[in-house]
Amino acid sequence: MFYFRQKESDIAIEKTAQTRVEVPLDDALLPPTSGSVIGVALNDKALVQTLEKSFHEKPHVQPPKTPVLYIKTDNTHLGYGAPIKVPTDKGPVYAGPALGIVIGKTATRVSTENALDVIQGFTVVNEVSLAETSFYRPAVKAKCRDTFCPIGPWIIDKESVQNPNSLTIRTVINDQQVHETNTNQLIHSVEEIVSYISGFMTLEAGDILIAGTPLRSAELEIKPGDSVMIDIDGIGQLSNPVEME
Amino acid sequence: MKSARILFNHETLHVTVNEKDQVVTQEGKVLEEGSFTWLPPCDGKIFVLAINYADHAAELSFKAPDEPLVFLKNNNSLIGHNQHTYRPDNVDYMHYECELVVVIGKQAKNVSVDDAMDYVGGYTVGNDYAIRDYLENYYRPNLRVKSRDTCTPIGPYLVDAKEVKDPHNLVLRTYINGELKQEGNTKDLVFNIPQLIAYLSDIMTLSPGDMIFTGTPEGLADVKPGDVITTEVEGVGVLKNTIISETDYLKTIHKQ
């Protein structure tokens, strides 16, 4: 089953479809939920390997003991097909290919064994960000600009996904594949993320957790005029044009 | 005008608060304290300022920052007036932070310092609890310290912006079980309200209901289960909150 939201006369209408071809892929699509969006930073093996040395230096001093979290505020949430607006005076802007875990019911202190019970399904997230020069302070400036979090096009129910911890994620810019990763590169698995966060933050139906983004290498840079697509095997393809802010 | 949200007979009601601090329904009925539950008076993004009072920066051995140091909380952490906040078992230091909360009244993007006050809808009182044991040097202060369930009491109500003559000269006080522990004045804000609105609206669009917790002055202290914490901002409100143990908290959530 596919769950999506559409704008009709400026009202958000929740809809479902049995097959993906029934979902009209145009810019009337909204992010598939209106919940909170919380991401896990530094959750990619290669990314952490690159940064490992700096983790032992000031100001970090030691590697993170627990998953590092951030919030993508509501002004960042964007539907399929809507333009990502990038500033031209803040340095490079990067796509952030990621799996979105969609919560299905209120969840407090869920064990890893029970994590799948509180997950409704999965979606595709493009966690857009400016370059981060440091991970010491919260990344509000880098991550919370308007339109910096396309989500969609839909939520696919968890029953349709065999193993969320082994999904290929491809980034395609202007019809050319520029990057490939896999959720098997996550340090904390989907189940561990749900369990950890719900340990102190009650999650609600419709909340989305961003499982992790890879190193923001030059291939992931997006510029005005580009079209960027994040494609996750068995989940969906999330496409957005890029415009000047 | 003072406006609030309450839970009454399992229903969320938008109410006003009269001069005697009584809750009045839209039908004009006065509700007795205890017959309803206070909810957070607003709903939106939650920005919090760290080290935004010079004296508090000194207390934490920090130099006041060159630009606002802003972090975000998620709405899971909000609770209303007269509710319970749980202290995790086996932690050494959990403290309150009494703050003036600015609530945005209309959509704001790229607002200048000169125009910023036009975008303030009202003010309320916030208590930004932190568990210092959980601090790590990544996106500090991290969500585990600050965005915990029950750790952000706010309210009791929203006071209209026009009723607060000078938001930059308000005394803040925190009491533990009636004993004064923290005192400061919003005149000592490092970044004042218009500067904060201009700074944030330069990064992103602010919407009605968004909250800016403007920071806390010096005078932090540990709180223990059973403590009644009163945070007040002159002319804005008196917000009460009781600390309970994690064990007692778990009993309440498992009942639901």
HADDOCK unambig.tbl for C-alpha pairs under 7 A between the chains (distance, minus, plus):
assign (segid A and resid 59 and name CA) (segid B and resid 137 and name CA) 6.74 0.50 0.50
assign (segid A and resid 60 and name CA) (segid B and resid 137 and name CA) 4.97 0.50 0.50
assign (segid A and resid 60 and name CA) (segid B and resid 138 and name CA) 6.79 0.50 0.50
assign (segid A and resid 64 and name CA) (segid B and resid 136 and name CA) 6.93 0.50 0.50
assign (segid A and resid 64 and name CA) (segid B and resid 138 and name CA) 6.95 0.50 0.50
assign (segid A and resid 68 and name CA) (segid B and resid 138 and name CA) 6.64 0.50 0.50
assign (segid A and resid 69 and name CA) (segid B and resid 143 and name CA) 6.46 0.50 0.50
assign (segid A and resid 71 and name CA) (segid B and resid 72 and name CA) 6.88 0.50 0.50
assign (segid A and resid 73 and name CA) (segid B and resid 45 and name CA) 6.69 0.50 0.50
assign (segid A and resid 75 and name CA) (segid B and resid 205 and name CA) 6.34 0.50 0.50
assign (segid A and resid 135 and name CA) (segid B and resid 138 and name CA) 5.41 0.50 0.50
assign (segid A and resid 135 and name CA) (segid B and resid 139 and name CA) 5.74 0.50 0.50
assign (segid A and resid 136 and name CA) (segid B and resid 137 and name CA) 5.53 0.50 0.50
assign (segid A and resid 136 and name CA) (segid B and resid 138 and name CA) 4.59 0.50 0.50
assign (segid A and resid 136 and name CA) (segid B and resid 139 and name CA) 4.99 0.50 0.50
assign (segid A and resid 136 and name CA) (segid B and resid 140 and name CA) 5.97 0.50 0.50
assign (segid A and resid 137 and name CA) (segid B and resid 138 and name CA) 6.44 0.50 0.50
assign (segid A and resid 137 and name CA) (segid B and resid 139 and name CA) 4.15 0.50 0.50
assign (segid A and resid 137 and name CA) (segid B and resid 140 and name CA) 5.04 0.50 0.50
assign (segid A and resid 138 and name CA) (segid B and resid 71 and name CA) 5.72 0.50 0.50
assign (segid A and resid 138 and name CA) (segid B and resid 139 and name CA) 3.98 0.50 0.50
assign (segid A and resid 138 and name CA) (segid B and resid 140 and name CA) 6.12 0.50 0.50
assign (segid A and resid 139 and name CA) (segid B and resid 139 and name CA) 6.78 0.50 0.50
assign (segid A and resid 140 and name CA) (segid B and resid 71 and name CA) 6.97 0.50 0.50
assign (segid A and resid 141 and name CA) (segid B and resid 203 and name CA) 6.28 0.50 0.50
assign (segid A and resid 144 and name CA) (segid B and resid 204 and name CA) 6.73 0.50 0.50
assign (segid A and resid 145 and name CA) (segid B and resid 203 and name CA) 5.67 0.50 0.50
assign (segid A and resid 145 and name CA) (segid B and resid 204 and name CA) 4.99 0.50 0.50
assign (segid A and resid 146 and name CA) (segid B and resid 204 and name CA) 5.46 0.50 0.50
assign (segid A and resid 146 and name CA) (segid B and resid 205 and name CA) 6.62 0.50 0.50
assign (segid A and resid 200 and name CA) (segid B and resid 148 and name CA) 5.22 0.50 0.50
assign (segid A and resid 200 and name CA) (segid B and resid 149 and name CA) 5.95 0.50 0.50
assign (segid A and resid 201 and name CA) (segid B and resid 76 and name CA) 6.06 0.50 0.50
assign (segid A and resid 201 and name CA) (segid B and resid 148 and name CA) 5.41 0.50 0.50
assign (segid A and resid 201 and name CA) (segid B and resid 149 and name CA) 5.31 0.50 0.50
assign (segid A and resid 202 and name CA) (segid B and resid 76 and name CA) 5.92 0.50 0.50
assign (segid A and resid 202 and name CA) (segid B and resid 149 and name CA) 6.47 0.50 0.50
